[in-house]
Structures are given as C-alpha cells and as structure tokens.
Amino acid sequence: MQQRIDIVSLGCSKNLVDSEFLIKQLENAGFKVFHDAENPVGKIVIINTCGFIGDAKEESINLILAFAQKKQQKKINKLLVMGCLSQRYKDELQAEIPEVDKFYGKFEFNKIVEDLGKCYNENLRLHRTLTTNHFAYVKIAEGCNQACSYCAIPIITGRHKSRPIEEIEQEIKLLTQKGIKEFQLIAQDLTFYGKDLYGKKRLADLIARLSDIKGVEWLRLHYAYPTAFPYEILPLIRERENVCNYLDIALQHISNNILQLMRRKITSEQTYELIERIRTEVPNITLRTTLLVGHPNETEKDFAELIEFVNKVKFERLGVFAYSHEDGTFAFKHYQDNVPPEVKQQRVEVLMEEQRLISAEKNAQKVGQTLKVIIDNKLANYFIGRTEFDSPEVDGEVYIEKVAQNRKLQIGDFCKVKVMKSDDYDLFGEVVE
C-alpha cells in the first residue's frame, strides 16, 4: 500500500502553489497525497503555514498544536511544518513545539522529499498537482523590495526575485495541456517584475508572451504596487481578449499623512491620477484594492478622508484589513500601536458597509447585459460561475438556474449568460445561445 501523506495549506494562493509543487514531487516518489482533507488520517502530516499578520499566525500555531497533540496520542507518526510562519520563527517554534519533527523555511520544501527518504526530481520542477480545477495560480516572482512600515513580507520572503519569462511560459504550456484555461498571475509585487533579471520592468512583455499561448482563455493580474506603475500593460488589458479587464492593486490608504507613515512612496494626488489614467485607458476595467485601517497615528480625519476616497472612486472590488503590529517591521520598531482594537474593527465595518452599497449599485448596472462566464461549481439547482471581472475565492459569483437547455454544462466550460437580477455581491442569470 502507498503511504498516505496529508498536506494542509493555510494562507494565500502563493502558499497553495508551493503545496501543489510539493504534492507532485511526493506523488512521484510513491506517496498517496491528500490536500486539505476534511479528516486528515495519514501517518505523515505536513502543514504549510502563513505568518503574515496576527490572525494568520494564530491560526497556523493552533493547527500545529492540534496536530502535535495527535502525535502525542500516536494518531500520526510524523509532523512537518513549512511555509511563512516556519520561515519567520523557525528557532522559536522548534523550542516551543518539540513534537514537530522538523520545521522548513518557505523555500525548502524540496528538502521534505529528501528527508522522507526519496529523491527530489529536478525534471518535474515545473510540474505540479493542481488542487484547483480549471484555473491555476502562477507565481511570476517572489519577495518584495518595498519597505512599507506595516509589512512583514520582505522579512519572510526576502528581496524581489523574478522568474524568467521562458520558465513561466513553459509552466503555463504544461498547464494548458492539462486543460487549464484561466490563469491568475500572482506575486507579492507584480509591478517590478523583471527589473532584477533584465534591468528593466518586463511585465508587459510577459503578459504579451503568455496571452499568445494557445489555450489561455483568461489571464488575470493580482497584486500590483501603485508606485512606478507600469502603464505599458494597460493597452494589453484593453486590447487582448484573453487578458481580463481586471487589476488587483493594493492602495492601502489615501491620506498623505498615513501614506507617508506607511512609507508608500506615493501621494494622495498621485493615487487619484493613477486611478483616473487606468480607467481612462481601460474604460471597462474592474479594479480590486485593499485598504488598511488603524495604522499607528491614524486619526479620525485620516479615516474620514479614506471614506471619502472610497465613495469618490467606487472600486468594483474592495477588501479592508485592520492593522497588525508585526514584530520586525518598521512600524513595530518606530511607532506605538495606538489605535484601539475596537476602533480598528469599527473602521473595517464602516468601510465594508460603504463598499457593500457601491457593489450593489455596480452589480445592478449589469442587469440586462450578456457576459462571458466560466463555470466553477454545481449545486442542486444552480451552476455557479464567474465573469472576467471576478477572481476565484475572493470576488462575486454568477448563479445560473439549472434548466433543460444548460444541463450539459460542465465545470470549466465557458458560456454566455444574460444577467437577470443582482444582489450586493452576486449576479443571477440564464444561459443564452
């Protein structure tokens, strides 16, 4: 019998990609691997941790402790931990949780294969076992050269390191051969892709090359940085049918006071100009952003400016996070965490309520339109899909009632859907010929 390994992935899509590459290596080595099983029962358990902010660290530690207890109870034989939390706090974790057999840094998962008595297969370096179905996340870079006051990512991942264009091309060609149609290009910072490898930013060149690959139906861009934004990508988004009219760009704040404290290297005025230019050059674009509230010294005036910003710009997609005082960051060393937790949470809720109303308004404008939709899932009475304006797992969905003419739809199919009604975040429609 094949020995079973359970892998549990926490955190972001970048962690998920690492898990997928590891799964492929383990399967090639003869193990039977389960990912995020509801009831992990393998004698070997690997936890891929997140260590970005306080809540994520707490979730990772609690999970490690739960499996450490299972190991004490002899329900599992071996417990291994990898990922961001392990990268950041390896020495402390080893001392505090000795039940874990070994902690691995974020970039050491190849050593797991070797420590399990098998050989890492270099020929499979670009191959992975997908945990998604018809779409895939593709990391084009790792690390970040920015020094934002609140952010621990550079501490965890190190400096920005781009992958060669040819390597990414090869990976996507391999994925299209498996029937993958939709690709989410991800990095901690898309904006500076290629600068370290080629001496200049090459994101536009990469998008052009990838969109030329046969079988690539949708390319979507996640996690751009606003400073020194690569405007040369906008014509590609506007003109290429398989480059989604979608951009995920984390802006964090609009108050010049807070932007300066955050060390964002951009002003309020420049931020408004950036958004205006993006929307002018790509009129049908969907903008997703994240905002951070409760940064040290954020005043009511700063927050009021942020509310005004949200209502002026009316982002199609918006996430809000409360500031987490992360050790090792500039803010931890130089600022007091002086906004009370209850005030942070209240500010999150206020902004999300503003966004709910904006999202409902924008969704209502889509009623009557016919949109291209990819089918993600099936329920008893509905197919569930997404438009090019919706990224998996974070954005809204399209519900299509199961009727006779569309019962043949399969997960991963594209179809044309006429939007019949909407709610705050989702659309409801029917398939049209």
N, C-alpha and C positions, 0 to 999 in steps of 0.2 A: 504494500500500500504506500501511496505517496504521503510524505509527511506534510501535515497541514500547517500553514502559517496564516495568521490573521494580521492584517495591517489596518490600523485606524488612523485616518488623516484628519487633522484639525487645521483651522486657519484658512488661508486664501487659496486661490487657484494655482498659484506658483508652487505651493506645497503639494497640491494634488498632482501636478506634473511630475515632481520628484518621486512621489509614490508610484506613479504609473511606470516610470523607467525602472524603478526597483522591482516592481511586480514582474516585469518582463524578464529581468535577469534571474529572479528566483524561480520562475516557471521554467526557464531554460535550464536551470540547474536541477530540475526534477521535483521541486516542491509544488504542492497544491495550495494556491494563494487565494484568500478571500479578502475583499476590501470593504471596510465599514460594515461588516456583518452585524445583524441585529443582536446576535448572541455569539460572540467570539468563543470558539471552543477548541481552537488549535493549541497544541502544546508550546508553540512559539508565538509570541505576540510582539509586534513592532508598532510603536506609537510615533507618528510624525507630528511633532508639536508646533504650536505657534507661540511666539514670545513678543508680540508687537506691543500690546497695551495690557493694562492690568487685568481686565476681564478675561482676555485670551490666555494670559499666563495662569490665571487661577483655574480656568477650565483644563488646561494642559496638566497642571500639577495634580488636580483632583483625579483626573483619569489615570495618571501614573500611579498615584496612591491606591486607587481601586484595584489596579492590576497587580500592584505589589502585594496587596492583601491576598489576591488569588494565588499568587506564587507561594506565599507563606502557607496557604491552605493546600498546596500541592495540586491545584487545579490547572496550573500551567507550569512548564519546565523552565522556560527561558523568556525573559522580558528585556527587550531592547528599545532604546529611545533615540530618536533622531530629530532633526529639524531645528527651527529657530530658537526655541527655548533651550534646547540642548547645546546649541552653538554658543548661546549667550551666557549660560550659567552652568556649564559642564562641571566645573570643580565643586561648586556648591551643591549641585544635585547629587553628585557621587557621594559626597559626605553625608547628605541628609537622607537619601533613599538608597541604602546599600542593597536592597532587594533587586534593583535593576542590574542586570548582568553587565551591560555596557551602554554608555552614552556616546553618540556620534554627532559630530558637527553637521551643519546644514549641507556641506558639500562632500560628505564622507560615506554616502550610502553604498558606494561600491565595496567598502571595507566590510559591510554587513555580509555580503555574499561570501567573501573570503573567510570571515570568522565563523561562518556556518559550514566551513569545510569544502566549499565549492570555488570555482574559478569565475571571476568576472569576465564576461565575454565582450571584448572590445568591438567585435564585429556587429554587436547588437546595440552599440552606443546610442544610435538614433531611433531605435525601436522601442515601443512601449505598449503595454496592455492598457487599453483605454477603459476608464471607469465611466466615461460618458458614452453616448450612443452615436449620434450622427454629427456631433460637433466636438471640437477639441480646443484646448488651450495650448498655445505655442509660446514658450518663453523666448524672446529675442535678445534679452540682456538680463543681467543680474547685478544687483548692487546699485549704489547711488552716490553721486559726488556732491549732492546738495548738503547743506548743513542747517536744515530747519531746526529751530530751537527745541521742538517738542518730539522729534522723530528719532526712534532707535534703530531704524532700518540700516543706516550706514554702519552702526556698531555691530549689527548682526551679519550683514552681507558683504561689508567692505565696499570698495570703490566700484563705480560703474564698469561693467565688463560686457561688451557686445559680443554676440556670436556672429561668425562670418555669414555673409549673405548666402553663400553656396551651401553651407551646412543647414541653414533654415529652409532653403529651397528643397534640399534633399529630404528633410524630415516631412515637409508638407506633401511632397510627392508620394512618400511612403504612406502617409495617412489617407490621401485621396484613393490610393489603391485599395484601402480597406473600406472605401465608401463614405469617408468623411467629407462633408460638403461645406461645413461652416467652421471658420477658424477665428478664435479670439486671440489677437496678438497682445501679449502681456509683458510687462517689465515693471520694475519699481519706477522707472523713468524712461518712457518712450522717446521723449523729446531729443535726448542726446545720443540716440542710437547711432553707432558707427564712428563717433568722434574719436574714441580711443583706438579703434582699429585702423581707420582710414584717414585720420587727420581732419575730417570734416563730418558733419552730420549727414547720414545716408538713409534716413527713414523713408523719404520719398522714393529713392531708388529701390529700397527693399519692397515697399508696397507695390511698385510697378512690376517688379520681377514676380512677386508672389501672385498678383492678380492675373498674370499671363498663364499661370499653370492650369492646365485642363482639369476640370473637376472642382475647382474652387468656385463655389457659388456665392459665398459671403465671407468677407474679411471685415473684422471689427476691431477698433483700436481702443485699448484700455490704458489708462494711467499716464497721460501726458503731463508735462510740467509747464506752467504758463510762461516762465521766464525764458527768453530767447526762443520762442515758439517757432517751429519750422513751417512757415506759411506755405512752403512749396508742396506740402502734402494736400492742401485744400483743392487744387484743380483735380487731383486724383480722386478724392472723395466725391467731388461734384460730377465728374465725367465718367468714371468707370462703374459700370452697373454692379459689379460684384464687390465693390468697396462700399460697405454700408455707410449711409448718411448718419453717422453716429460717432461721437467723440467723447471719451471719458477723460476729463481734465480736472484735476483736483485744485481748487482755488483757495480753499480753507477760510478766507476772510476777505473783507473789503475795507475795513478801517485802516487808514495809513498808520495809525498808532500801533495796532495789533500786527499788521503786516511787517512793520519794522521790528517789533519784538519777536516775531516768528522767524525773522531773518529770511524772508521770502524773496528778496531782491526784485520786488515789483511793487508798484504803487496802485492805489485805487483807480487813478485816472488811466493808467496803462491797462489795468484789468478790464475796465469798461471798453476801451479801444480794441482790445484783443477780441472780446466777445462780439462787438459790432462788426469787426472785419471778418471773423469766422462766419457769422450769419449772413453777411453781405455776399461773400464769395461762395457760400454753400447755403442757399436760401432754405432748403428743406432739411437742414441738419437737426439732429437731436443731440442736445448737449446734456451730459451727465456730469455732475460735480459733487464733491464732498466738502462740507464745511465743518470747522472745528470751533466749538464754543467753550468758554470757561478757561481759556488760556490765561496764565497769570497776568493780572492787571487789566483784564478786560472789564471795561466799565459799562454801565447801562447805556451810555451814549454810544460806545462802540457797538453794543448789541443792537441798539435801535438802527444804527447805520446798516448793520447786516440784514435786519428785517426789511429795510427799505430796498436794499440791493436785490434780495430775493423777489420782492414784488415788482421791481422795475424790470429785471432781466427775465423773469419767468422761465426758469430752467425746466426742460421737459422731464429730467430725472434729477433727483437730489437726495443725498444722504447726509445725515448730521451726526457728529460724534462729540462726546464730552471729552475734554482734555484729561489725559492721564499723565501723572507726574512720574516720568520714566527715568530711573537711575542711569547715569552716564550721559544723559542728554545735556545740551547747553542750558535748557530751561531748568533742569534739576539742579545744576551747579550754580546758576546765577539768579534764579527767580524764586519767590515764595509761591507755593500753590495756594493762592489767597482768594480764589473764588469758591464759595462753599459748594459741596456736592449737590445739595438740593437746588441751588441756583443754576448750576450746570444742567441738571436734569430738566428743570423748568424751561431753560432756554432751548434745549433739544426739542422739547414738546411743542413749544411755541412755533419754532421754525418748521417742524414737520406738519403742524396743522396748517400753516400758511401754504406749504407745498402741496398738501392734500387738495386744497381748493384750486390751486393752479393746475395740478394734474387732472382734476375732474374737468376743468374748463377746456384744457387741451384735448383730452380724450373725447369730449362732446363734439369738438370740431371735426373729428374723424368719422362721425356717424354719416353714412351715405357713401363714404369712399370705398374703393376696392383696393385691397392691399395684398402684396405677396406675403404668404405666411408659411413657416416651416412647422411641421407637426412634431411636438415634443413628447406627447403622452396621450394615453387613452383612459377615460373614466367610463363608468357605466353608461352615461348618457351624453358625454361630450368628448370630442377631441380637444386637446389643448395645444396651442401653438404660439408662435411669436412672430412679430414683424421684424424688419431690419432695424427698427428703432428700439428694439428690446433685446438686451443681453440676457443669457440664461441665468437663472437663480437670483438675479438682483432687480430685474425690471418686471413690467406688467406682462400679462398673457392675453391670448385671444381664445375665447371659448366658442367652439363650433358644435352645435347640437347634432348628434348622430341621427341622420335620416337616410333614406334608401339610397339616394344618389351619391353619398360620400362614405358609405360604409367600407369601401375598399381602400380608404386612406390608410397608410402605414406610417409609423414613426420614421421621421427623416424625409418624408415627402414634402414637396412644395406644392402649394395650391393658391388660387386666388380667392380671397374672402371679402365679401361685402359686409361692412360694419353696420349692424342694425341698431345697436344700442351700446351704451358705455356706463361704467361706474367710475369711482375715484381713480383706480389704477388699471383696470382691465377692460377689454373690449369683448363684445359678443357679436358673432356674425354667422353668415352662411356661405358655403362654397358656391362660387359661380363658375360657369364654363369659360 
